[in-house]
Amino acid sequence: MTQDLDAIGLLCPLPVLKLRKRLKALSPGDRIRLLADDPAAIVDVPHFCNESGHVLVEASDQGGTLTFLVEKSA
């Protein structure tokens, strides 16, 4: 299951805080597609995934809109 989380217009640290809150409610293996336009998210989201053990499956930047696909770990 993949959910979408729109964090467009939110500044650091809100995209990561919203991602963390949403991941808590998911089951291991579920995914969230995070959309953000805060340039700090390029560093913050991978760092959060690395520190928390979640998997950053994919990251892309299309015209300033950053998309991160994050899979919840066990």
C-alpha positions in Angstrom: 0.0 0.0 0.0 1.3 3.5 -0.9 0.0 6.7 0.6 0.6 10.2 -0.6 1.8 13.0 1.7 1.7 16.5 0.4 4.2 18.8 2.2 4.4 21.4 -0.5 4.8 24.8 1.0 6.1 23.5 4.4 9.5 24.4 5.6 12.1 22.4 7.5 11.5 20.5 9.8 7.8 20.0 9.0 8.0 17.7 6.0 10.1 15.2 8.0 7.9 15.6 11.1 4.8 14.9 9.1 6.5 11.9 7.4 7.5 10.4 10.8 4.0 10.8 12.2 2.4 9.2 9.1 4.9 6.3 9.1 4.0 5.4 12.7 0.5 4.5 11.7 1.6 2.2 8.9 2.6 -1.5 8.8 6.1 -2.6 7.8 6.4 -2.7 4.1 3.9 0.1 3.5 5.1 3.1 1.6 4.6 6.8 1.6 5.2 9.1 -1.4 6.2 12.5 0.1 6.0 15.6 -2.1 8.0 18.6 -0.9 9.4 21.8 -2.2 11.7 22.8 0.7 15.3 22.5 -0.6 16.4 21.2 2.8 14.3 18.1 2.3 17.0 16.8 -0.1 19.2 16.3 2.9 16.6 15.9 5.7 14.5 13.0 4.3 17.5 10.7 3.4 19.0 11.5 6.8 15.7 10.7 8.6 15.4 7.4 6.8 19.0 6.5 7.6 18.6 7.3 11.3 15.2 5.7 11.7 15.9 2.6 9.6 13.2 3.2 7.0 14.1 2.6 3.4 14.4 5.5 0.9 13.3 3.6 -2.2 13.4 6.5 -4.6 14.0 10.3 -4.7 13.5 12.7 -7.6 13.3 16.4 -8.4 11.0 17.6 -11.1 11.0 21.3 -11.5 11.5 22.0 -7.8 9.0 19.5 -6.6 10.9 16.8 -4.7 9.4 13.3 -4.5 10.5 10.7 -2.0 9.2 7.2 -1.8 9.8 5.8 1.7 9.1 2.3 2.8 8.4 1.6 6.5 10.8 -0.8 8.1 9.9 -3.5 10.6 
